[in-house]
Amino acid sequence: MRSAYIVGYELYIPGTFIDYEELARITGLPDWVIKDKMGIVRKPVERILSVSDMAELATKKLLSHYNNVRIGIVAYAGSDFKDKYVWNVAPNVMGRLNIKNAYGFDVSMQCVSSIVALDLLKSKLQASSDDLYALIIASTKQSLIVNYKDRNSSFMYDFSDGAVAVLLSNIDGKYEILESSILTDGRFSNIVYQRLGERFYGNSVMEQDYLLEVNRTEEFSKGFEEVSLRNFIFVIKNALERSGLTIKDIDYLAILHMKRSFHDKIIRELGLSPDKSIYLENYGHMQAVDPFLSLWLAEQSGKVSKGSIIVLVAAGTGWTWGATVLRRIK
């Protein structure tokens, strides 16, 4: 069976930011709560480009480095808050960039979608007897749909905007994709949603309905953090075990943004030194982009090099936790 690789990736990060002081004004919370507890120094927001525009920009930038590559599969693995409803981003980007003789599809697993897409496409790459290239594209503008006046939504105040495009191959690459572990707990499937869709068909649609609603059950309020910690640790350890590795082999943990204390708790629980991860306090939570944003920051700061073992980690509402192990080979 062939191996699967990440050949390269490119990010789109908006040039406009909201800082913790402005978030404090918007939410009514003290600025120290936003900065120190929620861990948001600033976050990028996009107010001009659409989700598909950002996806196209990241993909175009990536493919400019690989002019002779023929793409066989395109997977959009970003936000469900797209340009339009009942509509797919992958075919749209393919049409804009003239990607032909390929097929595209959208993966809908919220903030863990890029991990799920890696797991799905790895199998396709390994099983193909032909040389194959694939794209994962993630894009988000979910900063627009957070209800900043709702304290039940405070865990989403970090939502930010941006995009990533990732080129995969079964020929060669910069990172070998090892194993993944993904786990869903459906008890929390109705905690976060928009008041749109078939369930609400016939109701007059108000602008407020586009904001994410948080239905905090007693079970969620009292026990979710413990469940989430346990599941984060499980998927990380399980992905490593499937890859023939242990926690001691981790050189870098590319984990999504979350409140500062929970990030620190995961690092402590794993027994890692804090310098083996980068806290995304200047970027907020860019949905499924986060693991690749963290990896990019690690590359820029020299935290990863040839031979490094990296674990990409994310979680998405619904609720699903995921981890993918990479080995840098170049």
C-alpha positions in Angstrom: 0.0 0.0 0.0 1.2 3.5 -0.9 1.9 6.2 1.6 0.1 9.5 1.8 1.8 12.9 2.1 1.2 16.6 2.6 3.0 18.3 -0.2 2.4 21.8 0.9 -0.2 24.3 2.2 -1.0 28.0 2.1 -3.1 30.2 4.4 -5.3 33.2 3.8 -5.4 35.4 6.9 -7.4 38.6 6.8 -5.5 41.9 7.4 -8.2 43.3 9.6 -8.3 42.4 13.3 -10.5 42.9 16.4 -8.5 43.1 19.6 -9.5 42.2 23.1 -10.5 45.8 24.0 -13.0 46.0 21.2 -14.3 42.5 22.1 -14.8 43.7 25.7 -16.8 46.7 24.4 -18.9 44.4 22.2 -19.6 41.7 24.8 -19.7 43.8 27.9 -17.1 41.7 29.6 -14.0 43.1 31.3 -11.0 43.3 28.9 -8.9 41.1 31.2 -11.4 38.3 30.9 -11.2 38.4 27.1 -7.4 38.6 27.1 -6.4 36.4 30.0 -9.1 33.9 30.5 -10.4 33.5 27.0 -7.0 33.9 25.6 -7.8 36.4 22.8 -5.3 39.2 22.3 -6.7 39.8 18.8 -8.4 37.9 16.1 -8.6 38.3 12.3 -12.0 39.1 10.7 -13.0 39.3 7.1 -15.7 41.7 6.1 -15.3 41.9 2.3 -14.4 38.5 0.8 -16.8 35.5 1.0 -16.0 32.1 2.3 -15.5 30.8 -1.3 -13.4 33.9 -2.1 -11.0 33.1 0.7 -10.9 29.5 -0.2 -10.1 30.4 -3.8 -7.3 32.8 -2.8 -5.6 30.2 -0.5 -5.9 27.5 -3.2 -4.7 29.7 -6.0 -1.6 30.7 -3.9 -0.9 27.1 -3.2 -1.2 25.8 -6.7 1.0 28.6 -8.0 3.9 26.6 -6.5 2.8 23.4 -8.3 2.0 24.3 -11.9 2.2 20.8 -13.4 0.1 19.0 -10.7 -3.2 17.4 -11.9 -5.7 17.4 -9.1 -7.9 14.3 -8.8 -10.0 15.1 -5.7 -11.0 18.4 -4.0 -12.5 18.3 -0.5 -13.9 21.4 1.1 -13.6 20.9 4.9 -14.5 24.3 6.3 -17.5 26.2 7.8 -21.1 25.3 7.0 -21.8 29.0 7.0 -21.1 29.3 3.3 -21.9 31.9 0.6 -25.2 30.2 0.1 -27.3 27.4 1.6 -27.8 24.0 0.0 -24.7 24.7 -1.9 -21.1 23.3 -2.1 -17.9 25.2 -2.0 -15.6 22.5 -3.6 -17.2 22.6 -7.1 -17.3 26.4 -7.0 -13.6 26.7 -6.3 -12.9 24.0 -8.9 -14.9 26.1 -11.5 -13.1 29.3 -10.6 -9.6 27.7 -10.9 -10.4 25.5 -13.9 -9.7 22.3 -12.0 -11.1 19.6 -14.4 -11.2 15.8 -14.7 -11.6 15.6 -10.9 -14.4 15.4 -8.4 -15.2 17.6 -5.5 -17.2 17.3 -2.3 -17.8 19.1 1.0 -17.1 17.6 4.4 -19.4 18.8 7.2 -17.9 18.2 10.6 -17.6 21.8 11.8 -14.2 22.7 13.3 -12.8 19.2 13.1 -13.5 18.9 9.3 -9.9 19.2 8.2 -8.9 16.3 10.4 -11.8 14.2 9.1 -10.8 15.1 5.5 -7.2 14.1 6.1 -8.4 10.7 7.3 -10.8 10.2 4.4 -8.3 11.3 1.7 -5.4 9.4 3.1 -7.4 6.1 2.4 -8.1 7.2 -1.2 -4.5 8.1 -1.8 -3.2 4.9 -0.3 -5.6 2.7 -2.3 -5.0 4.4 -5.7 -2.7 2.4 -8.0 -2.2 5.6 -10.0 -0.3 8.7 -8.9 -2.8 11.0 -7.3 -3.0 14.5 -6.0 -5.8 15.8 -3.8 -6.8 19.2 -2.2 -8.3 20.0 1.2 -9.7 23.5 1.4 -11.1 25.0 4.6 -12.5 28.5 5.0 -14.6 30.3 7.6 -16.3 33.6 8.4 -18.0 32.4 11.6 -16.9 35.5 13.5 -20.0 37.0 11.8 -22.5 34.6 13.4 -21.5 34.6 17.0 -24.1 36.2 19.3 -21.7 38.4 21.3 -24.5 39.6 23.6 -25.2 36.0 24.7 -23.1 34.8 27.6 -24.0 31.2 26.8 -22.0 31.7 23.6 -18.9 33.0 25.3 -16.9 29.9 24.4 -17.3 31.1 20.7 -16.2 34.7 21.2 -12.8 33.6 19.8 -14.3 32.7 16.4 -12.2 34.3 13.7 -11.9 34.2 9.9 -9.5 32.8 7.3 -8.7 29.9 5.0 -6.2 27.2 4.2 -5.5 25.0 1.2 -3.6 21.8 1.6 -2.1 19.7 -1.3 -1.9 15.9 -0.7 -0.2 13.2 -2.8 0.6 9.5 -2.8 3.9 10.2 -4.5 6.0 12.3 -2.2 5.7 15.3 0.1 7.0 17.3 3.0 5.0 15.5 5.7 4.0 11.8 5.7 0.5 11.4 7.0 0.5 8.6 9.6 -2.7 7.6 11.5 -5.7 9.5 12.8 -8.2 9.0 15.6 -11.7 10.5 15.5 -14.4 10.2 18.2 -18.0 11.6 18.3 -20.3 12.0 21.3 -23.8 12.6 19.9 -25.2 13.6 23.3 -24.1 17.1 22.4 -25.4 17.2 18.9 -28.1 19.9 19.6 -26.0 22.3 21.7 -25.0 24.7 18.8 -27.0 25.5 15.7 -28.6 28.2 13.6 -32.3 28.6 13.6 -32.4 27.9 9.9 -33.1 24.7 7.9 -36.0 22.3 7.5 -36.8 22.2 11.2 -37.6 26.0 11.1 -39.1 26.1 7.6 -42.1 28.3 7.4 -40.9 30.7 10.1 -40.1 34.2 9.0 -36.3 34.5 8.9 -34.8 37.3 11.0 -31.2 38.5 10.9 -31.0 37.1 14.5 -31.6 33.6 13.2 -28.3 33.6 11.4 -26.5 33.9 14.8 -25.4 30.6 16.4 -27.8 29.5 19.1 -26.4 27.7 22.2 -28.8 25.3 23.9 -26.9 24.7 27.1 -28.3 21.5 28.7 -27.5 20.7 32.3 -25.4 17.8 31.1 -23.4 20.1 28.9 -22.9 22.8 31.5 -21.8 20.5 34.3 -19.9 17.8 32.5 -18.7 18.8 29.1 -15.3 20.1 30.0 -14.4 16.8 31.7 -15.7 14.8 28.7 -13.8 17.1 26.3 -10.5 16.7 28.1 -10.9 12.9 28.2 -11.7 12.7 24.5 -8.9 15.1 23.5 -6.4 12.9 25.4 -7.9 9.8 23.9 -7.7 10.8 20.3 -4.1 12.1 20.7 -2.9 8.9 22.4 -4.9 6.6 20.1 -3.6 8.3 16.9 0.0 8.0 18.2 -0.5 4.3 19.2 -1.9 3.5 15.7 1.2 5.2 14.3 3.5 3.1 16.5 4.4 6.1 18.6 3.8 7.4 22.1 3.3 10.9 23.7 7.1 11.0 24.3 7.6 11.1 20.6 5.6 14.3 20.1 7.8 17.2 18.9 4.9 19.6 18.3 1.2 19.6 19.1 -0.8 21.7 16.6 -4.0 22.2 18.5 -6.9 24.5 18.0 -7.5 27.7 20.0 -9.5 27.3 23.2 -9.6 29.1 26.5 -6.2 29.5 28.0 -6.7 27.3 31.1 -8.0 24.4 29.1 -5.1 24.6 26.6 -2.7 24.5 29.5 -4.6 21.6 31.1 -4.3 19.5 28.0 -0.6 20.2 27.8 -0.1 19.2 31.4 -2.3 16.1 31.1 -0.1 14.9 28.2 3.1 15.7 30.2 4.4 18.0 27.4 6.5 21.1 27.9 4.6 24.3 27.0 7.1 25.0 24.2 5.9 22.0 22.2 2.7 24.0 21.3 1.9 27.5 20.3 -1.2 29.2 21.8 -3.1 31.0 19.1 -3.9 34.1 21.2 -3.3 36.5 18.2 -5.5 34.5 15.8 -8.5 33.2 17.8 -10.3 30.1 16.6 -10.2 29.9 12.8 -12.4 26.8 12.8 -10.9 23.9 10.7 -7.9 26.1 9.7 -6.4 26.1 13.2 -4.2 22.9 13.1 -2.5 24.1 9.9 -2.2 27.7 11.2 -0.5 26.2 14.3 1.8 24.1 12.1 2.7 27.1 10.0 3.6 29.1 13.1 5.7 26.2 14.3 7.6 26.1 11.0 8.2 29.9 11.2 9.6 29.6 14.7 11.8 26.6 14.0 9.9 24.2 16.3 9.7 21.5 13.6 12.3 20.1 11.3 13.1 16.9 9.3 12.1 13.9 11.4 9.8 15.8 13.7 6.5 14.1 14.9 3.6 16.5 14.8 0.0 15.8 16.0 -2.8 17.9 14.5 -5.6 18.3 16.9 -9.1 19.7 16.6 -12.7 19.4 17.8 -16.0 20.4 16.4 -19.5 21.0 17.7 -21.7 18.0 17.4 -19.4 17.0 19.2 -16.4 15.3 17.5 -12.7 15.2 18.5 -9.9 14.3 16.1 -6.1 14.0 15.9 -3.8 13.2 13.0 -0.1 12.3 13.3 2.4 13.6 10.8 6.1 12.9 10.3 8.2 15.6 8.6 10.4 13.9 6.0 11.8 17.0 4.3 
